[in-house]
Amino acid sequence: MKDLKEKIEQLLLKTQKPSRYIGGELGSVVKDKSKVDVRFAFCFPDVYDVGMSHLGMKILYGLKNSVENYWCERVFMPEKDFEKLMRENDIPLYALESLDPLTEFDFIGFTLQYELSYTNVLAMLDLAGIPVKAKDRKGLTPIVIGGGPCACNPEPLADFFDLFVLGEGEEVNLELMRLYEKMKPDNPTKQDFLREAAKIEGVYVPSFYDVDYNDDGTVKSITPNNEIAPEKVKKRIISDFDKVYYPDSFVVPFTSIVHDRAVVEVLRGCIRGCRFCQAGFIYRPFREKQIDTIKNQTKCLCEQTGYEEVSLSSLSTSDYTKINDLLESLVEYTDEERINLSLPSLRIDNFSEELLEKIKSVRKSGLTFAPEAGTQKLRNVINKNITEEEIMNTCKVAFEGGYANVKLYFMLGLPEETMEDIEGIAKLAQDVLNLYFETPKERRGKGIQISISTATFVPKPFTPFQFEPQATPDEISAKQQHLFDSITSKKIKCSCHTQNVSVLEAVLARGDRKLCDAIYAAWKKGCTLDSWDEHFRYDLWQEAFAECGIETAFYANRRRSYDEVLPWSHLDYYVSHDFLVRENKKAHQAQTTRNCKEGCSGCGVKKDCGGVYCG
């Protein structure tokens, strides 16, 4: 380690943000290796600044290190400048706490947050000197595992991982480590370990399943080839969310990161059922922490880390059942300690003057809302369940509260979308602008700015829109141009996401095992850090797809029939196929479905999973 540390230190001043690569931060955990029985390298397949902002890493890092003889360390994808230096100087990818190479670890775990990070996984394994394909890793260790939201369709990565964790990881991660600790003295083979691991609910071993295809390229069947493997692998759910492990401290970075603050998760899941939103379905059921639990965790984290801002994390914080009571309780502490309180996920239909007053000290620059669609018809199609009246009332409250900047998020290319719906985005923004000028001058803020941000709709697994085609690049171009042409005020600014990124995301999101070769080929051509504009090379991806016989339109722009075997059909996230079909049909009729709080709609998740509103 000493020699490696010296080599690393000699290179740090030749790279941007050298503190990304040396560790030693406040709160990082260093253990005596002689007293450690299981070592886990937690790999985030993106740069340090992004990975260190991720709440899941913070939770699982603390959880594993809370066991005395387990040691979890952090690993991030280096930027291209430092990766080049590492390869030139024979420095393998290493963990920040010990600076040990990944080859010395028992588990190498990747959190899969975004499809465009897939080539980073291969790059990190290769940089560590570890064969990227599972079949080429002959020994018991390292055991390469994946988890996170993209694990709900892990098939495009099936060739590279030994196993995947489906669903929530707080329990299953420790169960895997305990299993390994128990079996290790008997010198098992990796196959022996995987057979036992597959018995754990939430563990999916891709090599235990055979995939057959129809002549038209669709999946014909997904069949277990091992008697241990279940026909369907169920995701793991934490039923008692109030008692689940939560860290009392975070690693505090030396450098700035994307979200540099304390974070407390207040709820998990979502009641809404927006038909495009994968997170809203794969994180079901909706569960909450008690107010006292949230307050204690807030105080503990702020005191341990020294952060002067705390964010209440969830998919929709304002859906917390007793949100005003919660904020009243927290504000007593945060005001006294001069800590900013941030609510990053607010809903238009439950935004009130009372709520605005609670967050006023934090949100001074502006407010962000997501209508998603410009007309009521299309909002009904996607089951957004907000009206134009609610949007305008929310903006009125904001303007009268002194705010002058409003950012509105929309999607282009949604099912049933027409050019009138595109015009509706511009009209809605104009109506919001007009509302500002109707607000008395003495009450409104100065310097009005309405910002429109649009993203291309990407159909995702385990949503009612998993069957839908993505709009073609030409269709999106036409819609983007029509939107720009429909905006008439200079006080309304509009930005649109890059189409090619959305195409690649759509291909990888609903892909099958045929994509493994294409991902490998793209990585070999130099595709890494694809989620960063300056590194994204769609031309190289196109070459890789062509060489592997992959047609992007087959994966991105094709409608799936309701009875098609989907690449993830053998994975069970509790939301039933029948429910997703019903919701898809209702979407095409512009019919809405009530949210969970208003009454159970029979999505398939049961009460015994811990859901607050489950029937």
C-alpha positions in Angstrom: 0.0 0.0 0.0 2.8 2.4 0.8 4.4 2.1 -2.7 1.0 2.5 -4.3 0.2 5.6 -2.2 3.4 7.2 -3.2 2.7 6.6 -6.9 -0.8 8.0 -6.5 0.4 11.1 -4.6 3.0 11.8 -7.4 0.2 12.0 -9.9 -2.4 14.0 -8.0 -1.3 17.5 -9.0 -1.5 16.4 -12.7 -5.3 15.9 -12.5 -8.3 18.0 -11.8 -9.8 17.7 -8.3 -7.0 15.5 -6.8 -9.0 15.1 -3.5 -11.3 12.7 -5.4 -8.6 10.1 -5.5 -6.8 9.9 -2.1 -9.5 9.4 0.6 -8.9 10.4 4.2 -12.1 12.4 4.5 -13.9 13.1 7.8 -16.2 10.2 8.6 -14.4 7.6 6.3 -14.0 4.2 8.0 -10.6 2.6 8.3 -10.3 -0.8 9.9 -7.5 -3.2 10.9 -7.3 -5.7 8.0 -6.2 -8.5 10.3 -9.5 -8.3 12.1 -11.7 -8.2 9.0 -13.3 -11.3 7.6 -15.2 -9.9 4.6 -14.2 -7.0 2.4 -16.7 -5.2 0.2 -15.8 -2.6 -2.5 -18.8 -0.4 -3.1 -18.3 0.9 -6.6 -20.2 3.9 -8.0 -19.8 3.8 -11.8 -19.5 7.6 -12.1 -17.2 10.3 -10.9 -16.6 11.0 -7.2 -18.7 14.2 -7.2 -21.8 12.3 -8.3 -21.3 9.1 -6.3 -20.6 11.0 -3.0 -24.0 12.6 -3.4 -25.8 9.3 -3.6 -27.9 8.4 -0.5 -27.9 4.7 -1.2 -24.1 4.6 -1.0 -24.1 6.4 2.3 -26.7 4.0 3.8 -25.0 0.8 2.7 -21.5 2.0 3.5 -22.6 2.7 7.1 -24.6 -0.5 7.3 -21.8 -2.8 6.3 -19.2 -1.0 8.4 -21.4 -1.3 11.4 -20.5 -5.0 11.5 -17.1 -5.2 13.3 -15.5 -7.8 11.0 -16.8 -6.4 7.7 -15.2 -3.6 5.9 -16.9 -1.6 3.1 -14.8 0.8 1.1 -15.7 3.3 -1.7 -14.6 3.2 -5.3 -15.5 5.7 -8.0 -14.9 5.9 -11.8 -11.9 8.2 -12.4 -12.2 11.1 -14.8 -10.5 10.4 -18.1 -7.4 12.4 -17.2 -6.7 10.4 -14.1 -7.7 7.1 -15.7 -5.0 7.8 -18.4 -2.4 8.5 -15.7 -3.4 5.3 -13.9 -3.0 3.1 -16.9 0.3 4.8 -17.9 1.8 4.2 -14.4 0.4 0.7 -13.8 -1.9 1.8 -11.0 -4.9 -0.5 -10.6 -8.3 0.8 -9.6 -8.2 1.0 -5.8 -10.5 1.7 -2.8 -10.2 5.1 -1.1 -10.0 3.9 2.5 -7.1 1.4 2.2 -5.8 2.3 -1.3 -5.8 -1.5 -1.9 -6.5 -2.8 -5.4 -10.0 -4.3 -6.0 -8.4 -7.7 -6.6 -8.0 -7.9 -2.7 -11.7 -7.7 -2.1 -14.3 -10.5 -1.6 -17.2 -8.5 -3.1 -17.2 -5.9 -5.8 -20.6 -4.2 -5.8 -21.9 -1.8 -8.3 -24.9 0.4 -7.8 -26.7 0.8 -11.2 -28.4 4.2 -11.1 -28.5 5.1 -14.8 -28.2 3.2 -18.0 -25.5 5.4 -19.4 -23.1 4.3 -16.7 -23.0 0.7 -18.0 -19.7 1.0 -19.9 -18.2 2.5 -16.8 -18.7 -0.8 -15.0 -16.6 -2.5 -17.6 -14.0 0.2 -17.5 -13.7 0.0 -13.7 -13.3 -3.8 -13.7 -10.7 -3.6 -16.4 -8.8 -0.9 -14.7 -8.7 -3.1 -11.6 -7.2 -5.9 -13.6 -10.3 -8.1 -13.3 -11.9 -9.9 -16.3 -15.0 -8.0 -17.3 -17.0 -11.1 -18.2 -18.3 -13.3 -15.5 -17.3 -16.6 -17.3 -13.7 -15.5 -17.3 -13.5 -15.0 -13.6 -12.7 -18.5 -12.4 -12.1 -18.2 -8.7 -14.5 -17.7 -5.8 -13.5 -14.1 -5.5 -14.1 -11.4 -6.4 -17.9 -11.8 -6.5 -19.2 -9.1 -8.7 -22.8 -8.0 -7.8 -25.1 -5.2 -9.0 -28.1 -3.5 -7.5 -30.1 -0.3 -7.7 -33.0 0.8 -9.9 -31.5 -0.4 -13.2 -31.2 -3.9 -11.8 -35.0 -4.2 -12.5 -33.8 -5.1 -16.0 -30.3 -6.3 -15.6 -30.3 -8.4 -18.8 -28.0 -6.0 -20.9 -25.4 -6.6 -18.2 -26.0 -10.3 -17.6 -22.6 -11.4 -19.0 -20.6 -9.2 -16.6 -22.2 -9.9 -13.2 -22.2 -12.9 -11.0 -25.5 -11.9 -9.3 -27.9 -9.0 -8.9 -29.8 -7.7 -5.9 -33.4 -6.8 -6.7 -35.1 -4.2 -4.6 -34.0 -2.8 -1.3 -30.6 -3.7 -0.1 -30.3 -3.1 3.6 -31.1 -6.7 4.6 -30.0 -8.7 1.6 -26.5 -7.2 1.5 -25.7 -8.4 5.0 -27.3 -11.8 4.3 -24.9 -12.3 1.3 -21.9 -11.3 3.4 -22.9 -13.6 6.2 -23.3 -16.4 3.7 -19.9 -15.8 2.3 -18.3 -15.6 5.8 -20.0 -18.9 6.7 -18.9 -20.8 3.5 -15.4 -19.3 3.1 -13.6 -21.8 5.5 -14.8 -24.7 3.3 -13.1 -23.2 0.2 -16.3 -23.4 -2.0 -16.3 -22.7 -5.7 -18.1 -19.7 -7.0 -20.8 -22.0 -8.4 -21.3 -23.4 -4.9 -21.7 -19.9 -3.5 -24.1 -18.8 -6.2 -26.3 -21.8 -5.6 -26.7 -20.9 -2.0 -27.0 -17.2 -2.7 -29.9 -17.9 -5.2 -31.9 -19.2 -2.2 -31.9 -15.7 -0.7 -35.0 -13.7 -1.6 -34.0 -10.8 -3.8 -30.9 -12.4 -5.3 -30.9 -13.1 -9.1 -28.1 -15.2 -10.7 -28.3 -14.6 -14.4 -26.2 -17.6 -15.4 -28.9 -19.8 -13.8 -31.4 -18.8 -16.6 -31.5 -19.6 -20.3 -33.0 -17.1 -22.8 -34.5 -18.3 -26.1 -35.6 -16.0 -28.9 -38.3 -16.0 -31.6 -37.4 -15.6 -35.3 -38.5 -11.9 -35.1 -35.9 -11.2 -32.3 -38.3 -11.0 -29.4 -37.8 -13.1 -26.3 -39.5 -16.6 -26.6 -38.8 -17.8 -23.1 -36.7 -17.3 -20.0 -36.1 -20.7 -18.2 -34.2 -21.7 -15.1 -31.4 -24.1 -15.9 -30.6 -24.9 -12.2 -33.0 -26.5 -9.8 -32.2 -23.9 -7.2 -33.3 -21.0 -9.3 -37.0 -19.9 -8.9 -39.1 -19.2 -12.0 -39.6 -15.7 -10.8 -37.2 -13.8 -8.6 -38.9 -11.5 -6.1 -37.5 -8.1 -5.1 -36.7 -7.4 -1.5 -38.8 -5.0 0.5 -38.1 -3.4 3.9 -41.5 -3.7 5.6 -40.7 -1.7 8.8 -39.2 1.4 7.3 -39.2 3.2 10.6 -36.7 0.7 12.1 -34.5 0.1 9.1 -30.8 1.0 9.5 -29.8 4.7 8.8 -26.3 6.1 9.3 -25.6 8.5 12.1 -22.8 10.1 10.1 -21.7 10.6 6.5 -18.3 10.8 4.9 -17.7 14.6 4.4 -15.7 15.3 1.2 -12.8 17.7 0.9 -14.1 18.9 -2.5 -17.5 20.2 -3.6 -19.9 17.5 -4.8 -23.3 17.7 -6.5 -25.4 17.6 -3.3 -23.1 18.6 -0.4 -25.4 18.5 2.6 -26.9 16.2 5.1 -29.8 14.0 3.8 -32.6 12.3 5.7 -34.9 9.9 3.9 -38.4 10.6 5.2 -40.4 8.2 3.1 -39.9 5.5 0.4 -42.2 4.8 -2.5 -44.8 7.0 -4.0 -48.6 7.2 -3.9 -49.0 8.9 -7.3 -48.8 6.3 -10.1 -47.6 8.5 -12.9 -47.5 6.1 -15.8 -44.1 7.2 -17.1 -42.3 7.0 -13.7 -40.3 3.9 -13.0 -39.3 4.9 -9.5 -42.9 5.4 -8.6 -43.6 1.7 -9.3 -40.4 -0.2 -8.4 -40.1 1.5 -5.0 -43.6 0.6 -3.9 -45.1 0.3 -1.4 -45.3 3.8 0.2 -43.8 3.8 3.7 -43.0 6.7 6.1 -40.8 7.3 9.1 -42.2 8.7 12.3 -41.6 12.4 13.0 -39.4 11.7 16.0 -37.2 9.3 13.9 -36.7 11.9 11.2 -35.9 14.7 13.8 -33.4 12.5 15.7 -31.7 11.5 12.4 -31.6 15.1 11.3 -30.0 16.3 14.6 -27.5 13.4 14.6 -26.3 13.9 11.1 -25.9 17.7 11.4 -24.0 17.3 14.6 -21.7 14.6 13.3 -20.9 16.1 10.0 -21.1 19.8 10.6 -23.4 20.4 7.6 -25.4 23.6 7.7 -28.1 22.3 5.3 -30.3 19.2 5.5 -32.5 17.9 2.8 -35.6 15.8 3.3 -35.3 13.1 0.7 -38.0 11.2 -1.1 -39.8 10.9 -4.4 -42.4 13.4 -3.1 -41.7 14.9 0.2 -44.9 17.0 0.4 -46.9 13.7 0.3 -45.7 12.9 3.8 -48.9 12.4 5.7 -48.2 14.9 8.4 -45.9 17.2 6.5 -46.8 20.4 8.3 -46.3 18.8 11.7 -43.0 17.4 10.5 -41.8 20.8 9.3 -42.9 22.5 12.5 -41.0 20.0 14.6 -37.8 20.3 12.4 -37.9 24.1 12.1 -37.6 24.4 15.9 -34.2 22.7 15.7 -33.0 24.0 12.3 -33.8 27.6 13.1 -32.1 27.5 16.5 -29.0 25.9 14.9 -29.2 28.1 11.8 -29.4 25.1 9.5 -31.1 25.4 6.2 -34.0 23.0 5.6 -34.5 21.9 2.0 -37.5 20.0 0.4 -36.3 19.1 -3.0 -39.4 17.1 -4.1 -42.6 19.2 -4.0 -46.0 18.5 -5.6 -48.1 21.2 -7.2 -51.3 19.9 -5.8 -50.4 20.1 -2.2 -48.2 23.2 -2.2 -49.7 25.7 0.3 -48.9 29.1 1.8 -48.1 27.3 5.1 -45.7 25.0 3.3 -44.1 28.0 1.5 -43.6 29.8 4.8 -41.7 26.8 6.1 -39.3 26.6 3.2 -39.0 30.3 2.5 -35.6 30.7 4.2 -34.1 28.0 1.9 -35.7 28.5 -1.5 -34.7 32.1 -2.2 -33.8 31.8 -5.8 -36.8 30.0 -7.3 -39.2 27.1 -7.2 -39.3 24.0 -9.5 -42.4 22.1 -10.4 -43.1 19.3 -12.9 -46.4 19.5 -14.8 -44.8 17.1 -17.3 -47.4 17.9 -20.0 -48.9 21.1 -21.3 -52.5 20.1 -21.6 -55.0 18.5 -19.3 -55.7 15.7 -21.8 -52.1 14.7 -21.8 -51.7 15.0 -18.0 -54.7 12.6 -17.8 -52.9 10.2 -20.2 -49.8 10.1 -18.0 -52.0 10.1 -14.8 -50.3 13.2 -13.4 -53.5 14.1 -11.6 -53.0 17.8 -11.4 -55.2 20.4 -13.0 -54.3 23.7 -14.6 -56.2 25.5 -11.8 -53.9 23.8 -9.3 -50.8 24.8 -11.3 -51.9 28.4 -11.4 -52.9 28.5 -7.7 -49.5 27.1 -6.8 -47.7 29.8 -8.9 -49.9 32.4 -7.4 -48.9 31.4 -3.9 -45.3 31.4 -4.9 -45.4 34.9 -6.6 -47.3 36.4 -3.6 -44.7 34.8 -1.4 -42.0 36.9 -3.1 -40.7 34.4 -5.6 -39.9 35.5 -9.2 -38.2 32.5 -10.8 -40.2 29.4 -11.7 -38.8 26.3 -13.4 -41.2 24.0 -15.2 -40.3 20.4 -16.2 -42.0 18.7 -19.2 -41.6 15.7 -21.4 -41.8 15.4 -25.1 -42.8 12.3 -27.0 -45.4 11.0 -24.6 -48.0 8.5 -25.8 -51.0 10.2 -27.4 -49.1 13.5 -27.7 -50.0 15.9 -30.5 -48.6 19.3 -31.7 -51.5 20.9 -29.7 -50.0 19.4 -26.6 -46.7 21.0 -27.5 -48.3 24.4 -27.9 -49.9 23.8 -24.5 -46.5 23.9 -22.9 -45.8 27.3 -24.3 -49.3 28.5 -23.4 -49.0 27.3 -19.8 -45.7 29.1 -19.4 -47.2 32.2 -20.8 -50.2 32.0 -18.4 -47.8 31.6 -15.5 -45.9 34.7 -16.7 -49.1 36.7 -17.0 -50.1 35.6 -13.5 -46.8 37.2 -12.2 -47.7 40.5 -13.7 -51.2 40.3 -12.2 -49.7 39.9 -8.8 -49.4 43.2 -6.8 -45.9 44.7 -7.2 -45.4 45.1 -3.5 -45.9 41.3 -3.0 -44.1 39.8 -5.9 -40.3 39.4 -6.3 -38.3 41.2 -8.9 -36.9 40.0 -12.3 -39.4 37.4 -13.4 -38.0 34.4 -15.3 -39.9 31.3 -16.4 -37.7 28.4 -17.4 -39.0 25.4 -19.4 -36.9 22.3 -19.4 -38.0 19.4 -21.6 -36.7 15.8 -21.7 -37.5 13.1 -24.2 -39.8 10.5 -22.8 -38.0 7.1 -22.3 -40.2 4.0 -21.8 -39.0 2.1 -18.8 -39.6 -1.5 -17.4 -42.3 -2.0 -14.7 -44.3 1.0 -15.8 -47.6 1.1 -17.7 -45.7 2.7 -20.6 -43.2 -0.2 -20.8 -45.1 -1.3 -23.9 -44.9 2.0 -25.7 -42.5 3.1 -28.5 -40.2 6.0 -28.0 -40.8 8.8 -30.4 -38.2 8.8 -33.2 -35.4 11.4 -33.3 -37.1 13.1 -36.3 -40.4 13.3 -34.4 -38.7 14.8 -31.4 -36.8 17.3 -33.5 -40.1 18.5 -35.0 -41.7 18.8 -31.6 -38.7 20.7 -30.1 -38.8 23.2 -33.0 -42.5 23.6 -32.7 -42.1 24.4 -29.0 -39.5 27.0 -29.6 -41.7 28.6 -32.3 -44.6 28.7 -29.9 -42.8 30.7 -27.3 -43.3 34.4 -27.8 -41.9 36.0 -24.7 -38.2 36.6 -24.0 -38.9 36.1 -20.3 -39.6 32.4 -21.1 -36.5 30.4 -21.6 -36.6 26.9 -23.0 -33.9 24.1 -23.0 -34.2 20.6 -24.5 -32.2 17.5 -23.7 -30.0 15.8 -26.3 -32.0 13.2 -28.3 -29.2 10.7 -28.9 -28.8 10.3 -25.1 -32.5 9.5 -24.8 -32.3 7.0 -27.7 -29.4 5.1 -26.0 -31.1 5.2 -22.6 -34.3 3.7 -24.2 -32.3 0.9 -25.9 -30.4 0.0 -22.8 -33.5 0.3 -20.5 -35.6 -2.3 -22.3 -32.7 -4.4 -23.7 -32.1 -8.1 -23.6 -28.9 -10.1 -23.3 -28.0 -9.5 -27.0 -26.9 -6.0 -25.9 -24.1 -7.4 -23.7 -21.9 -7.7 -26.8 -22.8 -4.2 -28.0 -22.0 -2.7 -24.6 -18.6 -4.5 -24.6 -17.9 -3.3 -28.1 -18.8 0.3 -27.2 -16.5 0.2 -24.2 -13.7 -1.2 -26.3 -14.1 1.7 -28.7 -13.6 4.2 -25.8 -17.2 4.9 -24.7 -17.1 5.7 -21.0 -18.6 8.5 -18.9 -21.5 8.6 -21.4 -23.7 10.7 -19.1 -21.3 13.6 -19.5 -21.9 15.7 -22.7 -18.2 16.2 -23.2 -17.5 12.5 -23.3 -20.6 11.1 -25.0 -19.8 9.6 -28.4 -23.0 8.4 -30.0 -21.2 7.7 -33.3 -19.1 5.1 -31.5 -22.2 3.5 -30.0 -23.7 3.4 -33.5 -20.6 1.6 -34.8 -20.9 -0.9 -31.9 -24.6 -1.6 -32.5 -23.9 -2.1 -36.3 -21.1 -4.5 -35.7 -23.2 -6.5 -33.3 -26.3 -6.6 -35.5 -28.4 -4.4 -33.2 -31.1 -2.2 -34.6 -31.8 0.6 -32.1 -35.4 1.0 -33.5 -36.2 -2.6 -32.5 -35.5 -1.7 -28.8 -36.5 2.0 -28.7 -39.2 2.7 -31.3 -41.3 -0.6 -31.3 -44.5 -1.1 -29.5 -44.7 -4.3 -27.4 -47.8 -6.4 -27.3 -49.3 -7.1 -23.9 -48.5 -10.8 -24.2 -44.9 -10.4 -25.4 -42.3 -12.0 -23.1 -40.2 -9.1 -21.9 -36.6 -9.4 -21.0 -37.5 -8.8 -17.3 -40.6 -11.0 -17.2 -38.9 -13.5 -14.8 -38.3 -10.7 -12.3 -41.1 -9.8 -9.8 -41.3 -6.2 -8.4 -44.8 -6.9 -7.0 -46.6 -4.6 -9.4 -48.7 -7.0 -11.5 -48.5 -7.3 -15.2 -52.4 -7.2 -15.4 -52.3 -3.8 -13.5 -49.7 -2.4 -15.9 -51.9 -3.5 -18.9 -55.0 -1.9 -17.3 -53.2 1.3 -16.7 -51.8 1.3 -20.3 -55.3 0.9 -21.7 -56.7 3.7 -19.5 -53.8 6.0 -20.7 -54.9 5.6 -24.3 -58.4 6.6 -23.2 -57.1 9.6 -21.2 -58.6 8.1 -18.0 -56.9 8.7 -14.6 -56.4 6.4 -11.6 -56.7 7.6 -8.1 -53.6 7.8 -5.9 -52.9 5.4 -3.1 -54.0 7.8 -0.4 -57.5 8.1 -2.0 -57.9 4.3 -2.2 -56.1 1.2 -3.3 -56.2 0.5 -7.0 -55.0 -3.1 -6.8 -51.5 -2.7 -8.2 -50.4 -6.0 -6.7 -48.5 -4.8 -3.7 -50.0 -6.2 -0.5 -50.5 -4.8 3.0 -48.0 -7.2 4.5 -45.3 -5.4 2.5 -45.6 -2.5 5.0 -47.4 0.0 2.7 -49.3 2.8 4.5 -52.2 2.7 2.1 -52.0 -0.8 0.7 -55.2 -2.8 0.6 
